Amino acid sequence: MSRRSDNVTKGVEKAPMRSLFYAMGYTKEELERPLIGVVSAHSEIVPGHMHLDKVTEAVKAGVRMAGGTPIMVPAIGVCDGIAMGHIGMKYSLASRELIADSVETMAMAHQFDGLVLVPNCDKIVPGMVMAAVRLNIPAVVCSGGPMMSGLVGGVETSLSKMFEAVGARKADIIDDAGLEDFELNTCPGCGSCSGMYTANSMNCLCEAVGIALPGNGTIPAVHSGRIQLAKHAGMAIMNLVEKDIKARDIINEKSLRNALACDMALGCSSNSVLHLLAIANEAGVDLNLEIFNEMSAITPNLCHLAPAGDTHMHDLNLAGGVQAVLA
């Protein structure tokens, strides 16, 4: 069976390309296997991305276990929280298009047979998915997972409460020490912020639409299950490559309607409208606001996660996650 990667690995004319692979330490055996791009948004400026190096390595292990050759390539990502309240706000949404274009560029330039996309936060998830359906090659999303909730005054808290604390300080409802308590204890470690904000919304919707494995939306970043999920994602891409199941075979009109129903049931971020419309556009599916309203009218809102309620992503995970909601 011919592969996309044959364009850079097979035949007399491709000897110069092979020599460049050998320069990086790839072996002849590795070049005879499918080449899988593992697109990692790992960086040291986004809490949701600071641990993606570990997730990426687990994905690569899964690809190797299933007989492929994983090749890590990078992607940028803006932390929407850090980019708030200054000129950086103007760069966040625009970064989505940069991410989509860069994933397309790396996949087309190097002729990967499939992609495992490793994002986590707000614009990075939809940007990568947009690229996958634009390219229409086998693709799996494996996000970095949600942050655990913080604890302030014995009450579970997340980033929205942190912003509210600023208002409380300005109104003298709390003092400087009270504000610092929130600062130090609201975001306890790596992962996408612990409520049903945009990042977790999109990671849940990737699961609902079928381009991510069960657990993608809710397994906490710090749990071993996240590393196990990443290994399974690496194995899953090899199955898709072998069966030639492409991104648009998974993301289509029917699956997007499923995702919309999940969106309404979970009470996802309103930003999911922006991103689902953009993903549908890349997939050639006619999705519009009337369809959102139609699904909203027939789908009950089952979950009230922060900022709509007092529960967080780890609570949803313990309750069975996205699969329980879909059931």
N, C-alpha and C positions, 0 to 999 in steps of 0.2 A: 504494500500500500504506500503510495506516495504521500509525503508530508510537506507542509509549508517550509519546514526547516531544511528540506532537501536543497532549497535555493541558496543555502549558505554552507552546506556540508557535503553535497554529493557531486561526483563527476570531476573530470580533469580540470574544467574551468574554475572549479571552486577551491583548487589547491591554495591560492593566496588567502582565502577566507579561513580555511582550515589551519593554515600556518599562524594566523592571528589568534585562533582559539588555543592552539598549542602554546602560544606565548603566555597565555593566562593559566596554563597548567592543566587544561582539559586533556583527557586521554582519548585515544581512538574509540575506545569502548563507549565513552560518554557521548561522543558525537554520533554514534550509531543509534542512540536512544532519542525519543522525542525531547525537544528543548522546551522547557516550561519557564516562562517569565514569572518571577515572583516579585510583584511590585510592592515595595515596602515604603511606607510613609514614616518610618522611624526618624525621630529627631529629638533634640533636647530642649524644645521650646513648647511642646504640647503635652500636658499630663496624659492624655489619651494615647500618645504616640511614643512616650519615653521607653516603653517596654516592648515595642514592636520588633526590636532586633531578636528577642527571644521567640516571639510568635513566628517571625519569618524563618528562623532556624528550624522550628518544629514543622512548618510547612515544607521546607526543603527536605527534611528527614522523611516525611510522608511521600513526597514525590519520588525520592530514591527508593523507598521500600516498594513502591508500585512500578518501578522500572523506568523512571524518567530521569532527565538531567535538569535539575533546578538551577536557574540563573537569576540572582537577585539584581533588580534595578530599582533606583530610588524614585520617590515622588515627594513633592513639597506638601506642606499643610500649615494652615494658619490656625492658631488658637483663638477662637472667636471671643473668649473671655478676656484674654490679654489685649486683643485688638479693639476692645470697646472703649468708647468715650474719647477718641482722638482720631487723627487722620487714618490710622490703620483700619478703621471701620470700612473705609472705601475700598479696601483691597480684598476683604473676605469673600464676598459672593463672586467677584471677578476671578478669584483663584480657582473656582470650580472649573471654569473653562480652560485655564492653564493646565490643570491636572488632567482633564480629559484629553487635551491635545498632546500632553507629554506622554501619557500612556499609549495613545495611538502611535505617536512617533517612535517610541522604543519598540513596540510590538511589530510595526511594519518594517522599520529599518533593519531589524535583526531576525525577522521571520519566525517568531516563536510559534510553536504548535498549539499552545494554550497558555492561559494566564491564571495565576492565583493572586487576587488583589487583597492586599493587607492594609486597610485603612482603619480609622476609628471615628474621627470627629466630623464636625458639621458638613463642610463642603467637600471633604475628601471622599467620603463614601459615594455620594451621587456622582462626583466627577469621575471616579473610577468606573462606576457602573455605566455611565454615559459612554465612556470609551469602549467598554466591553460590547455593548449593543451596536455601536457605530462600526466597530471592527467585525462583529459577528463571527467570532472564533470561540472555541470552548473556553469557559471562564467560570471561576468559583470565587466568591467573596469570603474572606475569613478576617473578621474584624478583631480588634484588641480587647473588646469587652468593657462593661461598665465599671466605674469606680464604686467602691463601697460608700455608703452614706457616712457622714460625719456624726459626731455626738457633741452637742452643746447644751449644758445644763441638764443632762440626762435625756435630752430629746434628739431623735434622729434628724439630721439636717443635710441640705444640699445647696448648690450654688445660688438658687433663687432666694433662699433665706439669707444668704450672704449679702445680696444686693438690698434686700429689705432691711438688713441690719445697718446699712449705710444711712438709709432714711431714718431709722430709729435713732441713730447717733445724732443726726442733724436736728431731729426734733427733741433731743435730750431725753429720750425714753430710756436709752442705755448710755453708759459712760465710756470713756476710752478703753478701760479694762474689759468691758463687755464686748466692745467691737473687736478687740484683739482676741478675745476668746473665740469669736466666730472665725476670724482670720486664720488662727492656728489650727482649728479643729473641724472646719467645714469640709475640706477636701483632703482626706487622709492618705491618698496615694495615687498610684497610676490608674488609668482608665478614663473612659468618657464620663462626664459629670453625671451623678447618680440618679437624676430624675428622668422623666420622659421628655427630655429636650430633643433638639434636632438630631444629634448624633445617635442616641439610642433609638429614636424613632426610625431613622433610616436603616440602622442595623437590624431592627425587628422587621422592617418591611422587606429587606433583602431576604430574610428567612421566609416571610410570607409569600414573596413572589417566586421563590424557589432557587435563587442564584447563590444562596448560602445554606449551609447545613443546619439542622435543628440545634438550637442552643446558641447560635451566632448572636442573637440579639440580647441575651440575658445572662449567660454564664459570666460571673464577675472576672475582671481582669486578673485578679490575684489568685483565682482558683486553678488547681491543676487541670480541671476539665477544659480550661481554655487552651492549654498546650495540647491536650489530647484531641480537641476539636481541630486545631491547626494541623496536626498530623493526618487526621482523617480528611481534611480539605485537600492536602497534598495528594492523598490516595485518590480522592474523588476526581480531581482534574484528569488523572490518567485514565479513569473510566470514561469520562466525557470525550477525551481525545480519541480513545480506541473506538468509541461508538459514533464519533463525529457529531456529537450533540453541541450545537452552538448557542451563543448567548440569546439569540432571538427565538430559538426553539423553546427556551425557558421563559423569557420575558416577552409576553404577547398580550393581546387584548384580554383574554380570559384570566391570565395570571395577574395582570394589573388590576382587574376588578377584585380579585381575591385580596390583593394587597390593600386596596381601598377599603374593603370591609374590615380588614385587620386594623387599618389606620383609625377608622371610626370606633371600633370596639376598644382599642387601647387608649384612645384620646391622644393621638400623637401630636407633635409640634405642628403648628400651622405652616411652618416652612416645608413640611412634606409635600404641600401643594406645589410649591415652586419646583421641587426636585423631581417629583413624579411626573409632572408635565414635561420637564426637560428630558427625562429618561424615555418617556413615551415618544417624544418627538424624535429622538435618536433611533428608536426602535421602529419608527414608521407606524405607530399606533395613534389613532385619533382619541385623545383623552382631553376632556374639557371640564369646566367648572360645573356644568349641568350634571355630568356624570358623578362628580363629587357629591352634589346635593342629593342626587337620586340614591346613592349608596348610604349617605348620612340618614336619609329618611327611613330606611329599612333596616339599619344596623344599630342595635343598642350599644351605648357606651358602658362597657363592663368594668373598666379600670380607672381609678383616680390616683395616678402616680404623681409625685411632685413634678411641677408646681401646683397641680390641681388637687392634690391630697397629701396625706402624710406618709405614704408608702413609697418605696424606691425600687430600683431595678432588681436588687437581690431578693426582695420580697416576691416580685413577679417570677423570678427564676425558681424560687422554692415552691411556688404555686403551680409549676409546670410550664412556665414560660409561654412563648408564642404558640407552641403546639397545643397547649391547653386552651388558649383563646380561640384558635382556629377550630378546635374540636367543638 
